[in-house]
């Protein structure tokens, strides 16, 4: 099996970390604040649906901005 080129490794790792954070942080908050008899699944999917419209564009925008800034400064150094 061939390894991925370096230019693909960092975005894939970043995407994996972002997916874990976007899925596990609402789960932690829901489990801490959930009443004893409430349904976890419904509350979790409600938290995801409230968070996703803000978190996904923010994550994509910040990834693009940081990538542009890093490429700008890396080109200047070399």
N, C-alpha and C positions, 0 to 999 in steps of 0.2 A: 504494500500500500504506500503510495506516495504521500509525503508530508505536504501540508499546505504552505504556500509561500508566506513570508513574514508579513506582507501587506494585508493578508486575510486573517492572520492569527489574532491580532489585536482587536479588530472589530468583532470577531466571533466571541472572544473571551469577554469583551465589554458587553455584548448582547446577552450572553449567558448570565453575567453578574446582574445586569439590569432586570432580566426576567425573574431571577430569584428574589431580588429586592422588591420588585413590584408585586410579586405574589405572596411573599412571606410577611412583609411588614403589615399589610392590612390584616392578615391572619392573627398576628400577635396582638394588634390593637383590639380586634374583635374578641379574641379569647379573654383578654383582660377585662373588657367592659361588658361582656355578655351576661345577662341575668341567668340564673341557674336553669330555668325551664325553657329557655329560648332555643331556637334551631340555629346551629352554627352555620350551616350551609347557606341559608337564606341571608343571614346577616353578613357573611363573608362576600357573597356575590353582590350584595347591595353596596358594600364598601368598595369593592373592585369597580363597580359601575359608576360610583361617584368619583373615584380617584383617576381612572383611566383617561377621561377627556382632558385632564390637566397634566397628568404625569407623562403620558406618551409624547405629546408635542414638545414639552419641555425637555425631555430626555433626548429626543432627536435633534432639536435645535441646539442644545448645549454640546452634543457630540459633534455636530458639524462645526460649531464655533471653535471648540477646543482643537479639533483636527486642523482647521485652517490656521489657527494661531501657532500650533506646534509646527506645521509645515512651513510657515513663514519664518519662524525663528530658527528652525533646523537648516533651511536654505541659507539664511544669513550667516550662520556659523561656519558652514562648510564652504 
